[in-house]
Amino acid sequence: MGRFAPFFAGIFATLFVVAASAVAPALAQQGPAQAPAVGVVPAIRKPITQSSEYIGRIQAKDRVNVVARVAAFMDKVFFTEGAEVKSGDPLYRLEQGPFQADVQAKQASIAQFKAQLQNATVAYARAKALLSTPAGQQSAADLALANQQSLQAQVQGAEAQLQVAQINLGYTEIRSAIDGKVGRTAVTAGNYVSPGSGVLATIVSQDPMYVIFPVSTRAALDLRQRSAEKGGFAAVVIKVRLPDGRVYSQTGALDFIDNTIGGNTDTITLRGTIGNPVLPSANGLGTARELVDGELVTVILEDAAPVEALAIPRAAVLSDQEGDYVYVVDGEDKAQQRRVQLGQSSPMIAAVINGLSEGENVIVEGVQRVRPGQAVAPGPASSAASSAASGGAASRPSAPPTASPPAPRG
């Protein structure tokens, strides 16, 4: 093997030179790493409507459970299940024959007692007139007076019984006590009902509706301080985000704060009132409205008057264990981390209390790709982020800009 060593050494040297010559052009083509492209938005002062969101439920302002007040067979059901009814509209009619007969019997008793009373009145007048003659006796006059007063009492008792019979007859006509939407009927015609039969149907009012939502004690105190400075409950506007994500067109007002804090949750219940008009196009579904009793919604509390604050898009704010921070681009096009303190903000805009100066360029797009002190290639943010910074209604920040793929070679 010794005599072949120079031969193998020459071969290895040749292969090393060839490999080095092949790798050198590839390394030359790569060059230094490029700075990541980022979208920036300047921090500006602007009016911001402070808002906060909570989970709540829609609740009917009035609710009536319809029950039978007398015992009888169900004669007829007048309403359509799920329809809206007016106060005084007939809902059910119970069998009326026995109650009408009872009314007539009470009327007959009154007529009988009145006839007897008339006769007793005449007898008392005659006995009283005889007292001025030798034939008159005081005991006879006293007896006639007592008989007359007894019959007067019987007439009054019979009239009271007639009134009760008429009331019971009226109870056979079950009518709506409020304007609202009626639910399903629990009993159909032909069934026997009584006060012990339970709820026959439920009616809930439709316009306006309540929205009930719990807030933390700290949030309630903050809300009270803000509203006290701006005129009380009138300074707070309630908006509702529906389960499908849409913001309800009507706005409401805060009208009640509970007087007890929940011991288990440390929350207090707030209530607002919001309109619930009929939808313009029901499409054959009857009287349709947007809000439904018991519906789970997101409640948005907004200040009626905006406040001046330093505003940046929400998408620019990042968080870690130390708190909130943003990245800004300095004069040397390098990303610098800034710790910020946020105030009350809207879903799209963050209000910065301190940690940021007006006019600084805040990174909104591509923020996940930068590190403190890293060189970046800044450019104007996309229209969605710019719209959010100016108070527009963009639904979410746009995706970071990406390089287009190279064209395929022929």
C-alpha positions in Angstrom: 0.0 0.0 0.0 2.9 2.3 0.7 3.8 2.7 -3.0 0.1 3.7 -3.8 -0.1 6.5 -1.2 1.1 9.3 -3.5 -1.4 8.2 -6.1 -4.4 8.3 -3.7 -3.3 11.7 -2.3 -3.3 13.2 -5.7 -6.8 11.9 -6.4 -8.1 13.4 -3.1 -6.5 16.7 -3.8 -8.1 16.9 -7.3 -11.6 16.1 -5.9 -11.2 18.8 -3.2 -10.4 21.4 -5.8 -13.3 20.4 -8.0 -15.8 20.5 -5.0 -14.5 23.9 -3.8 -14.9 25.3 -7.3 -18.5 24.1 -7.5 -19.6 25.5 -4.0 -17.9 28.9 -4.4 -20.4 30.3 -7.0 -23.4 29.1 -4.9 -22.1 31.0 -1.8 -21.4 34.0 -3.9 -25.1 34.1 -5.2 -26.7 33.9 -1.7 -25.1 37.2 -0.4 -26.2 38.8 2.9 -29.7 38.2 4.4 -32.3 40.8 3.4 -34.2 42.9 6.0 -37.8 41.8 6.4 -40.5 44.0 4.9 -42.9 45.5 7.5 -46.0 47.7 7.2 -46.1 50.8 9.5 -48.7 53.2 10.7 -47.9 56.5 12.4 -49.2 57.0 15.9 -51.6 60.0 15.9 -53.9 61.7 18.3 -57.6 61.4 17.4 -61.0 61.1 19.1 -61.6 57.5 20.4 -64.9 56.1 21.6 -64.0 54.1 24.7 -65.7 50.7 24.8 -65.8 47.4 26.6 -67.4 44.1 25.9 -69.3 41.7 28.1 -71.4 38.6 27.6 -75.1 39.1 28.3 -78.6 37.9 27.6 -81.7 39.4 26.1 -84.7 39.4 28.5 -88.3 40.4 27.8 -89.4 43.5 29.8 -92.7 41.9 30.6 -93.6 38.2 31.0 -97.0 36.7 31.7 -97.7 33.0 32.4 -101.3 32.4 31.4 -103.2 30.1 33.8 -106.9 29.1 34.3 -108.6 30.8 37.3 -111.7 28.5 37.3 -112.2 24.8 36.6 -113.9 23.9 33.4 -113.5 22.1 30.1 -111.5 24.0 27.4 -113.9 25.1 24.7 -111.7 26.9 22.2 -108.2 28.2 21.6 -108.2 31.5 19.7 -104.5 32.4 19.1 -101.9 31.1 16.7 -98.8 29.7 18.4 -95.8 32.1 18.0 -97.9 35.0 16.9 -98.0 38.5 18.5 -101.1 39.4 20.4 -102.4 42.7 21.9 -103.5 43.4 25.4 -107.1 42.2 25.7 -107.1 39.8 22.8 -108.9 36.5 23.6 -106.6 33.5 24.1 -108.9 30.7 25.4 -112.6 30.2 26.1 -113.7 27.7 28.7 -117.1 26.0 28.9 -119.5 28.8 30.0 -122.8 27.0 30.5 -122.5 26.2 34.2 -121.2 29.6 35.0 -124.0 31.3 33.1 -126.6 29.2 35.0 -124.9 30.1 38.3 -125.3 33.8 37.4 -129.0 33.4 36.6 -129.5 31.5 39.9 -127.9 34.4 41.9 -130.0 36.9 40.0 -133.1 35.0 41.0 -132.1 34.9 44.7 -131.6 38.7 44.6 -135.1 39.2 43.1 -136.6 36.9 45.8 -134.9 38.7 48.7 -135.9 42.1 47.3 -139.5 41.1 47.1 -139.4 39.9 50.7 -137.6 43.1 51.7 -140.3 45.2 50.1 -143.0 43.3 52.1 -141.0 43.7 55.3 -140.6 47.5 54.7 -144.4 47.8 54.3 -145.0 45.7 57.5 -142.6 47.9 59.5 -144.3 51.1 58.3 -147.7 49.7 59.4 -146.4 48.7 62.8 -144.8 52.0 63.3 -148.0 53.8 62.4 -150.0 51.8 64.9 -147.8 53.0 67.8 -149.8 56.2 67.9 -153.0 54.3 68.5 -154.1 52.1 71.5 -153.7 49.0 69.2 -150.1 49.5 68.6 -147.3 47.6 70.4 -143.7 48.5 70.5 -142.5 44.9 70.4 -144.4 44.4 67.1 -142.7 47.4 65.6 -139.3 46.3 66.8 -139.8 42.8 65.3 -140.9 44.3 61.9 -137.7 46.5 61.9 -135.5 43.6 62.6 -137.1 41.5 59.8 -136.6 44.4 57.4 -132.9 44.9 58.3 -132.3 41.1 58.0 -133.7 41.0 54.5 -131.6 44.0 53.5 -128.5 42.1 54.6 -129.7 39.0 52.6 -130.1 41.2 49.5 -126.5 42.5 49.9 -125.2 39.0 50.4 -127.1 37.8 47.3 -125.7 40.7 45.3 -122.1 39.8 46.4 -122.7 36.2 45.4 -123.9 37.4 42.0 -120.8 39.5 41.6 -118.6 36.4 42.3 -120.6 34.4 39.8 -120.2 37.1 37.2 -116.4 37.2 37.9 -116.1 33.4 37.5 -118.1 33.7 34.2 -115.6 36.3 33.1 -112.7 34.0 33.9 -114.0 31.6 31.2 -112.7 34.2 28.7 -108.9 34.2 29.1 -107.4 37.3 27.5 -103.9 38.6 27.0 -102.7 40.9 29.8 -99.9 42.5 27.7 -98.8 43.2 24.2 -96.3 40.5 23.2 -95.6 37.2 21.5 -97.4 34.1 22.7 -95.7 30.7 22.9 -97.0 27.2 22.5 -100.2 26.2 24.1 -100.0 23.4 26.8 -103.7 22.5 26.5 -105.9 22.1 23.5 -109.7 22.2 23.2 -111.6 19.4 25.0 -109.3 19.1 27.9 -110.3 19.8 31.5 -108.3 22.6 33.1 -108.2 24.2 36.6 -106.0 26.5 38.5 -103.8 23.5 39.3 -103.2 22.7 35.7 -100.2 25.0 35.5 -99.2 27.4 32.8 -101.4 27.2 29.6 -99.1 29.5 27.6 -96.5 32.2 28.1 -96.5 35.7 26.6 -93.3 37.9 26.5 -93.2 41.5 25.5 -91.2 42.4 22.4 -90.4 46.1 22.2 -88.4 47.3 24.0 -86.2 44.5 25.4 -83.8 44.3 28.4 -80.2 43.2 28.0 -78.8 41.8 31.2 -75.0 41.3 31.7 -72.6 40.9 34.6 -69.4 43.0 35.0 -66.6 42.8 37.4 -66.6 45.1 40.4 -63.6 47.0 39.2 -65.2 47.6 35.8 -68.4 48.7 37.4 -66.5 51.3 39.5 -64.6 52.5 36.5 -67.9 52.8 34.6 -69.5 54.7 37.4 -66.6 57.2 37.7 -66.6 57.8 33.9 -70.4 58.2 33.7 -70.5 60.5 36.8 -68.2 62.9 35.1 -70.2 63.0 31.9 -73.8 63.1 33.1 -74.6 59.6 34.6 -76.3 56.8 32.7 -76.9 59.0 29.7 -73.2 59.1 28.9 -73.2 55.3 28.2 -74.4 53.8 24.9 -75.2 50.1 24.7 -74.7 48.2 21.5 -75.3 44.5 20.9 -73.4 42.0 18.8 -75.6 39.2 17.7 -74.6 35.5 17.7 -73.8 35.6 14.0 -71.3 38.4 14.5 -73.4 41.3 13.3 -73.7 44.5 15.3 -77.4 45.2 16.0 -78.7 48.3 14.3 -80.4 49.7 17.4 -78.6 51.3 20.3 -79.7 51.1 24.0 -79.3 52.9 27.2 -78.2 51.7 30.7 -81.0 52.0 33.1 -80.2 49.8 36.2 -77.3 48.6 38.3 -78.0 45.9 40.8 -77.5 46.6 44.6 -75.7 43.3 45.3 -72.4 41.9 44.2 -72.1 38.2 43.6 -70.0 36.6 46.3 -68.8 33.7 44.1 -68.0 35.7 41.0 -67.3 39.3 42.3 -69.5 40.7 39.6 -72.5 43.0 39.6 -75.4 42.8 37.2 -76.2 45.7 34.9 -79.3 46.1 32.7 -80.0 48.2 29.6 -83.0 48.8 27.5 -82.9 48.5 23.7 -85.5 48.8 21.0 -86.7 45.7 19.1 -88.8 46.9 16.1 -90.4 44.7 13.5 -88.1 43.7 10.7 -89.0 45.4 7.4 -89.2 42.1 5.5 -90.6 39.1 7.4 -90.8 36.9 4.3 -94.0 35.2 5.4 -92.7 34.3 8.9 -95.2 36.6 10.6 -94.1 39.4 12.8 -90.4 38.9 13.0 -88.0 40.8 15.2 -84.2 40.7 15.7 -84.0 40.1 19.4 -85.4 37.1 21.1 -86.0 36.5 24.8 -83.2 34.5 26.3 -80.8 35.1 23.4 -77.0 35.1 24.3 -75.3 38.2 22.9 -72.2 40.3 23.3 -72.9 43.7 25.0 -70.7 46.6 23.9 -70.6 49.6 26.3 -69.5 52.8 24.6 -69.0 56.3 25.9 -71.5 58.7 24.3 -68.7 61.3 23.7 -65.3 60.3 22.3 -62.1 61.3 24.1 -58.8 62.5 22.5 -56.0 59.9 22.7 -52.9 58.6 21.0 -54.3 55.9 18.7 -52.7 52.8 17.1 -54.2 49.7 15.5 -55.0 46.9 17.8 -53.0 44.5 15.6 -49.8 46.4 16.5 -50.1 45.5 20.2 -48.3 42.4 21.5 -48.3 41.0 25.0 -46.0 38.9 27.2 -45.5 38.3 30.9 -44.3 41.8 31.5 -47.3 43.5 29.8 -48.1 45.1 26.5 -45.6 46.3 23.9 -45.2 47.5 20.3 -42.4 47.7 17.8 -41.5 51.0 16.2 -39.1 51.8 13.4 -36.4 54.3 14.4 -34.5 56.7 12.1 -32.0 54.0 11.1 -34.8 51.7 10.0 -34.4 49.3 12.9 -37.2 47.8 15.0 -37.2 49.0 18.6 -39.5 47.5 21.3 -41.6 50.0 23.4 -43.5 49.0 26.5 -46.8 50.8 26.4 -49.8 51.3 28.8 -53.1 51.1 27.2 -56.4 52.8 28.1 -60.0 52.1 27.3 -60.0 51.2 23.6 -62.3 50.1 20.8 -62.2 46.6 19.2 -60.1 48.0 16.3 -58.1 50.8 17.9 -55.8 50.8 21.0 -55.5 54.0 23.0 -51.9 54.5 24.4 -51.6 56.3 27.7 -47.8 56.3 27.8 -44.8 54.7 26.3 -45.2 56.1 22.8 -44.8 59.5 21.2 -47.0 61.1 18.6 -45.7 60.5 15.0 -43.7 57.4 15.7 -44.1 54.7 13.1 -45.6 51.6 14.7 -45.2 48.2 13.0 -48.6 46.7 12.2 -47.8 44.1 9.5 -45.0 41.6 9.7 -44.5 42.3 13.4 -44.0 38.5 14.1 -40.8 38.5 12.0 -38.9 41.2 13.7 -36.7 41.3 16.8 -35.5 44.3 18.9 -32.6 46.1 17.1 -33.2 44.2 13.8 -33.0 46.1 10.5 -36.3 46.2 8.7 -37.7 47.5 5.4 -40.6 49.7 6.4 -43.4 50.6 4.1 -47.0 51.9 4.4 -49.5 49.4 5.9 -52.2 47.9 3.8 -55.6 49.6 3.4 -57.2 47.5 6.1 -54.7 48.4 8.8 -54.8 52.1 7.7 -58.5 52.0 7.9 -58.3 50.6 11.5 -55.9 53.3 12.5 -58.2 56.0 11.1 -61.2 54.6 12.8 -62.6 52.6 9.9 -64.6 49.5 10.1 -62.1 46.9 8.9 -63.1 43.6 10.3 -59.5 42.3 10.9 -55.9 43.3 10.0 -54.6 42.2 6.7 -52.0 39.4 6.4 -48.4 40.5 6.4 -46.9 41.2 2.9 -45.3 38.2 1.3 -42.9 38.0 -1.6 -44.5 36.7 -4.8 -43.2 33.3 -5.9 -40.6 33.2 -8.7 -41.9 32.6 -12.2 -41.3 29.1 -13.5 -38.4 28.7 -15.9 -39.0 27.4 -19.3 
